[in-house]
Amino acid sequence: MNQKILGISFASVLAFTIIGATSCNKKEAASAESQKTESAKSVSITNVSYDPTRELYANYNKLFAKHWKEKTGQDVEVTQSHGGSGKQALEVANGLEADVVTLALEYDVNAVQNAGLIEKGWVSEFPLDSSPYTSTIVFLVRKGNPKNILDWDDLIRKDVGVITPNPKTSGGACWNYLAAWAYGERKFGGDEEQVKEFIKQIYANVLVLDSGARGATNSFVQNKQGDVLLAWENEAFLSIADYPNDYEIVTPSLSILAQPSVAVVDEVVDRRGTRDVATEYLNYLYSEEAQRVAGQNFYRPSNQKVLAEFKDTFNLEINLVTINDFGGWDAAHEKHFSNGGLFDQIYTKK
């Protein structure tokens, strides 16, 4: 009896020792890689992001390279990857190497976490739930607003063609859908059947479901499809900056606070030895200099002092719901965007 107990105890201690040694070896290896990377003259990282952040990060990467050089003496090269947020998350989960992800919504970062690449607790790693800038959803219409599109009600009219991306692949499209749903809930006093019918009528008017927000913008702006684009606010402003005589923005009576999320991809940075530079890359997004770059690229700075500098750009009085009104992203995704969820029930492919 005593021998059996001693045997089990010894085996348990041995297993614990092996696990502990393995864990220590992994940490030591990651630390060694980090020291090797830090001593190099240059370092490279990859930022996997969503569709409309191309211009933002093209500008921010230059600012960060200057900051990192001054801080460490090291040159840094940042490689960008862009696409529909949900699709990008799936790509990273399936092997696309990313030191950091800067995606359209928390749920997409969670998908990377669920693949074992990001440690739990990433939401609290950076300020404001790891959301360094925000946006909202607006309507982009043609100059003069010839169809007189003023609010969500107008999107169900038979003479209106709507452009919005696919919420199965695009984070922005999820925000679009939820903003419309929130309006429907208020309009119909929470009667879900009436809200579903309202959303179904909107999507019956959708001419094409692109995989990402930039593709939807191109369909509306370049290909001249539809009468209204449901757009990230920053994407709408960029279209006006490029074509000031062709488009204008309509702010609906109710929209949603869109909170893009950022995270370090732990498994990748520890293997590549890039944790320090990747962490600083995301942390520096909260600096006043970077917040101004966000504002200049039509994202709403999370720093209220910097946001106030853009009061003439953004409508700061807009009425917004948040993802918390939907019970958080897990609940919202399960109800609306999962296979067989409400979107699948509502949308009929043309």
Residue pairs with C-beta under 8 A, 6 or more apart in sequence:
26 270
30 270
30 271
30 273
30 275
32 273
33 270
33 271
33 272
33 273
34 273
34 274
34 275
34 276
35 273
36 273
37 43
37 272
37 273
37 274
37 276
37 277
38 72
38 74
38 273
38 276
40 74
41 74
41 75
42 74
42 75
42 76
42 77
43 74
43 75
43 76
43 77
43 274
43 277
44 76
44 77
44 78
44 79
45 76
45 77
45 78
45 79
45 99
45 100
45 274
45 277
45 278
45 281
46 78
46 79
46 80
46 81
46 97
46 98
46 99
46 100
47 57
47 61
47 78
47 79
47 80
47 81
47 98
47 99
47 100
47 101
47 102
47 281
48 81
48 88
48 91
48 92
48 96
48 98
48 100
48 101
48 102
48 103
49 57
49 80
49 81
49 82
49 88
49 101
49 102
49 103
50 82
50 83
50 84
50 85
50 88
50 102
50 103
50 104
50 108
50 170
50 171
50 172
50 212
50 213
50 260
51 82
51 83
51 84
51 85
51 170
51 172
51 212
51 213
51 214
51 215
52 172
52 213
52 214
52 217
52 232
52 234
52 235
52 238
53 82
53 102
53 260
54 80
54 82
54 214
55 238
55 297
56 234
56 293
56 294
56 297
56 299
57 78
57 80
57 102
58 80
59 293
59 296
59 297
60 285
60 290
60 293
60 294
61 78
61 80
63 284
63 289
63 290
63 293
64 76
64 78
64 281
64 284
64 290
65 75
65 76
65 77
65 78
67 284
67 287
67 289
68 74
68 75
68 76
68 277
68 280
68 281
69 75
69 76
71 280
74 277
76 277
78 281
81 88
81 91
81 96
81 98
82 88
82 214
83 91
83 211
83 212
84 165
84 166
84 169
84 170
84 171
84 173
84 211
84 212
84 213
84 215
85 103
85 104
85 105
85 108
85 170
85 171
85 172
85 212
86 108
86 111
86 168
86 169
86 170
86 171
86 174
87 169
87 170
87 211
87 212
88 96
88 101
88 103
88 108
89 101
89 103
89 108
89 109
89 111
89 112
90 111
92 98
92 101
92 112
92 115
92 117
92 265
93 111
93 112
93 114
93 115
93 117
94 115
97 268
98 265
98 268
99 264
99 265
99 268
99 269
99 272
99 274
99 277
99 278
99 281
100 262
100 263
100 264
100 265
100 278
100 281
100 282
101 108
101 109
101 112
101 118
101 262
101 263
101 265
102 260
102 261
102 262
102 282
103 109
103 171
103 260
103 261
103 262
104 170
104 171
104 172
104 174
104 175
104 258
104 260
104 261
105 171
105 174
105 175
105 258
105 259
105 260
105 261
105 323
105 329
106 123
106 129
106 259
106 261
106 323
106 329
107 174
107 329
107 330
107 332
107 333
108 171
108 261
109 118
109 122
109 130
109 261
109 262
109 263
110 329
110 330
112 118
112 263
112 265
113 119
113 120
113 122
113 263
116 267
117 265
117 266
117 267
117 268
118 263
118 264
118 265
118 266
118 267
119 266
122 130
122 263
122 264
123 129
123 130
123 261
124 130
125 263
125 264
126 132
126 262
126 282
126 283
126 285
126 286
127 286
127 302
128 302
129 259
129 261
130 261
130 262
130 263
130 282
131 259
131 260
131 261
131 262
131 302
132 262
132 282
132 285
132 286
132 290
132 291
132 294
132 302
133 260
133 285
133 291
133 294
133 299
133 300
133 301
133 302
134 257
134 258
134 259
134 260
134 299
134 300
134 302
135 232
135 233
135 234
135 258
135 260
135 299
135 300
136 179
136 232
136 233
136 255
136 256
136 257
136 258
136 300
136 318
136 320
137 172
137 175
137 176
137 179
137 230
137 231
137 232
137 233
137 252
137 255
137 256
137 258
138 231
138 233
138 236
138 249
138 250
138 251
138 252
138 255
139 149
139 228
139 229
139 230
139 231
139 236
139 249
139 250
139 251
139 252
140 217
140 220
140 228
140 229
140 231
140 235
140 236
140 239
140 240
140 247
140 248
140 249
140 250
141 147
141 149
141 227
141 228
141 229
141 247
141 248
141 249
141 250
142 227
142 246
142 247
142 248
143 245
143 246
143 247
143 248
144 248
145 248
145 250
146 227
147 154
147 157
147 159
147 160
147 227
147 228
148 154
149 155
149 160
149 227
149 228
149 250
150 250
150 252
151 183
151 252
151 253
152 179
152 180
152 183
152 184
152 187
152 202
152 252
152 253
152 254
153 187
154 160
154 228
155 162
155 180
155 201
155 202
155 205
155 228
156 198
156 201
156 202
156 204
156 205
157 205
158 205
159 227
160 205
160 227
160 228
161 205
161 207
161 225
161 226
161 227
161 228
162 202
162 203
162 205
162 206
162 207
162 226
162 227
162 228
162 230
163 206
163 207
163 208
163 210
163 216
163 219
163 220
163 225
163 226
163 228
163 229
163 230
164 173
164 176
164 177
164 206
164 209
164 216
164 229
164 230
165 172
165 173
165 176
165 209
165 210
165 211
165 212
165 213
165 215
165 216
166 173
166 209
166 210
166 211
167 173
167 174
167 176
167 177
167 336
167 337
167 343
168 337
168 343
169 211
169 212
170 210
170 211
170 212
170 213
170 216
171 213
171 260
172 212
172 213
172 216
172 231
172 232
172 235
172 258
173 209
173 213
173 216
174 332
174 333
174 336
174 337
175 232
175 256
175 258
176 230
177 199
177 336
177 337
177 343
178 256
178 321
178 323
178 326
178 332
178 336
179 230
179 252
179 254
179 255
179 256
179 321
180 198
180 199
180 202
180 230
181 195
181 199
181 336
182 254
182 256
182 321
182 325
183 252
183 253
183 254
184 194
184 195
184 198
184 199
185 195
186 254
187 195
187 198
188 194
188 195
188 198
196 342
196 345
196 346
199 342
199 346
200 346
200 347
203 346
203 347
203 348
204 348
207 219
207 225
207 226
208 216
208 219
208 225
209 347
210 216
210 218
210 219
213 231
213 232
213 235
214 235
216 229
216 230
216 231
217 229
217 231
217 235
217 239
219 225
219 226
220 226
220 229
220 239
221 229
221 239
221 242
221 243
221 246
221 247
228 250
229 236
229 239
231 239
232 258
233 249
233 298
233 300
233 314
234 297
234 298
234 299
235 298
236 247
236 249
236 298
237 249
237 298
237 313
238 297
238 298
239 247
240 247
240 248
240 249
251 315
251 318
253 319
254 319
254 320
254 321
255 318
255 319
255 320
255 321
256 320
256 321
256 322
256 323
257 320
257 321
257 322
257 323
259 322
259 323
262 282
262 285
263 282
264 275
264 278
264 279
264 282
265 278
266 275
268 274
269 275
269 278
269 279
284 290
285 291
285 294
286 302
286 303
288 303
288 305
288 306
291 301
291 302
291 303
291 306
291 307
292 301
292 306
292 309
294 300
294 301
295 301
295 306
295 307
295 309
295 310
295 313
298 313
300 307
300 310
300 314
301 307
301 310
307 314
307 316
323 329
323 332
326 332
326 335
326 336
333 341
334 341
335 341
335 342
336 342
336 343
337 343
